[in-house]
Amino acid sequence: MLATPPMTSASEPRLRECRDCGQFQLVPALPPAARAHCLRCDAVLRHTHRDPLWTQLALNLTALLLLVMAVPSVLMLVSTAGQVHTADMFSGPVGLDQHGMWELAAVVLFTTVAAPALKITCMLYVLIGLRLPRPPRHIRTVFAWVEHLRPWSMIEVYLLSIFVAYVKLQAIVFIQIGVALYALGGLLLTMIAADVLLDAQFVWEEMERRGIPGRALTPAGAGTARRDAIGCDTCGLVSRVADDRTHCPRCGFRLRHRKPDSVRRTWALGAAAALLYVPANVYPVLTVVQLGAGQPSTILGGARELLDAGQWPLAALVFFASICVPMLKLVGLTFLLASVHGRRRDRLRDRTVLYRIIDSIGRWSMIDIFMESILVALVQFGALVTINPGVGAIAFAGVVILTIFAARAFDPRLMWDVAQVRAV
């Protein structure tokens, strides 16, 4: 008869600060597979899982093996008139660099290879380190970087862009799918499972139990007044405010009541993205030259070509991700910033939900950039057919990156602060 493994849970009640509305509240000890929601804005404060460390170790090890398999393998093979080209995950950045677009090449390489690899290896390093008799103290810094890398790991966006590229290429070349595509599909599912099943607070608490940071911690208790408590943006520990304390006693990162210069930085980044939005949509992102004839294509033109080919679902996807999402992010951030300036009290929950949507959807606009890198790498058949990148792609990548930074710079707690909302 098999023994039942011990069930893990949140070990003790902890005072937590909601990162969406700034409300301090006591989160009780939770059983496995339980959630604790903020009483004021309904954000998830804690989500526990069964056997979180071993599950994470297995999933991240599987993800690393799949990534190692996918990166050097053939992604797609195309042929026409006896000429054959293959592409792997490095081919797109190399092709962009050969056309003088090293900035775009660096962005594609980082978001499709470097960021996922760093995120997975950092997580494995922390999980393995916690199994050692004496865990290295710096694993707390390594684990903090996992959260910073999360928005830039875009395997799911890359896979969708491959599908769009496949549809576009069907009309001009013969295509075969390579092993890398299947490995990326498995990697996507594994990374999603790892993210969903991650209980970050359990990992931080396990570090405490293993003697990291090397001294006993005294988190703020339930009776601590709000003015005497400060929540760490990195690890979530709520500690008492001290005159001589500038860094979190658990993770070592700087303590701040709110993100520094949040409103000004969001305005600046949003304005820069808005300026780039015009050339991103006016200038061509790629040019298809077939039998010596062709014309440049803008982002909107690419969506129209898919619609003309009868691929209306993909046309709608490209139009929404590449045209609507950046515009909605800019309009949404402007609305949220205006609500802070206007000290609005109404619909605070709705505005908080709007911020969560803005923060999560911006990365999907990279579909066009990834698709272009694949097309440029594969379709280089001389006079027969050639696809070249356009300058509009650089401007569009700038829009996507700046809006991601703008959303991360905005602090939604400011909306609740200026409205002077009392605790529920």
C-alpha positions, 0 to 999 in steps of 0.5 A: 500500500502506497503512503500518502505524501504529506500535504503542505499549506500556508504555515501561519497567518501573515499580514499581507498588502494587496499589490492592486489596492494597498489594503493590509489584511491578515491572510490565515493559514490555508489548506492546499489548493485554496485561495485568499482574495482581497476583501476590497478589490478581489485580487488573489493574495495567496494560492496554495498548492499540494507539494509545491516545491517538487511539482515546480522542480519537475515542471521546470526541469521538463521545460528546460529539456524541451527548450534545449530540444527546441532551440537548435532543431528545425522549426520549419522547412520551406521549398520552391523551384528546387530551393530549400530553406530551413529555420530554427529559433536563431534564424529569425534574429540572424536574418533581421541582423543581416538586414541591418535591424540588430535592435529588432534581432536583439528583442526577438532573441531575448523574448523567445530564447534568452528570457525563457531560458533565464526564467527556467534556469533561475527557478531550477537554481532556487528549487535545487538550492533549497534542497541543499543542506546549506542553501546559498543566500543569494537564491533570494535575489535569483528568485526575485528575478523570476518575477521580473523575467515573466513578462518578457518570456513570450513562448506562447506569443511566438507559437501563435506567430508561427501559426500566422506565418504558416498561413501566410507562407502557404500561398507562395512556398511548400512548408514542412513542420519541424521537431522544434514546433512540437517541442515548443508546444510541449514547452508552452504547456509545461511553462503555463502549468509551472506558472499556474502551480507556483506558490511564490509565498511558499518559496519565500517562506521555505527560505525563511525556514532554511535560514535565509537571509540568515537571521530571524524575521519578525513580520508585522502582526495583525495589530500593526497600524497601517502607518507603521507597516510597509509591504515589500514589492518583491517578496510581499513580506509586511514588516514594521516601518523603522527609521533605519530600515531601507531594505526588506529583511527577507529578500534584501530589496529596497522598501517603498510605500509606492512605486517611485515617480509612478505617475510621471514615469507612466506619462513619459513612457506612454507619451513616447509610445504614442509618438512611435505609434504613428510611424509604426502604422504608417511605415511598412513592416515588410516587403514581399518581392515575387518575380521582381514585383512587390510592394511594402506592407504595413501592419494594417495591410498585413491584416487586410491580406489575410482577410482577402485570403479568406483567413478572417479569424487570423486577420481579426487576431492580427488586427486586434493584437497589433492595431487595437491592443497598443491603442487600447493600452495607451487610452486605458493608461491615460484614463487611469492616470487622469483618474489619479489626477482627478482624485476620482472615487467611483468604480475603483474595482472596475478601474483596478480590473482594467489595469490588470487587463492592460498589464497582461495583454501588451505582450501579445502585440509582438505577434507581428514582430515574431512573424516577420522574423520567421518570414525573413529567415525562411523566404529568401529565394532570390528573384523568385520570392523574397521577404524583407523587413521594413523600418515600421517594425522597429517603431512597432517593437518600440511601441510594444516595449514602451507600453509594457514598461508604462504598465509596469510603472503605473501603481494601481494603489494610487487610485485607492490612495487618492480616493481615500477609501477606507478599509472594508 
